[in-house]
């Protein structure tokens, strides 16, 4: 939670994940479009750092792809680049 995170294109982002339950499904978080996979040990905060270059919607999910979210990247102010669109 939250399952929708809005950020600005071209700016470094840190999203902190904290797993509070033992369910094996949530033992990892994956941002496939950024090549990021992080293990999420129970009770520990794990930062995920990335810099999304292009506007659009990028999915993230658990290792089993059952728990999902979306990283929504908006254009930087003054940027007229087209958005990547929904996946």
Secondary structure, DSSP 8 states (H G I E B T S, - for coil): --SEEEEETTS-EEEEEEB-S--GGGSEEEEGGGTEEEE--BT-EEEEEE---S-EEEEEEETTS-SEEEEEEE--TT---------
